[in-house]
């Protein structure tokens, strides 16, 4: 049985009042993952910008 199946099986046993907490936690985990990817993208932008924002790069791409 895979993790998804195990999780679904566990969810079947969760009392109805607790499902709001479970849903909140799942949404929190999804948002945390998205925020982590955004942090990485923002952090790399400044270091990659050193290579991208040069006159040589502009010249290489001006024909496109």
Buried (B, 14 or more C-beta within 10 A) or exposed (E): EEEEEEEEEEEEEEEEEEEEEEEEEEEEEEEEEEEEEEEEEEEEEEEEEEEEEEEEEEEEEEEE
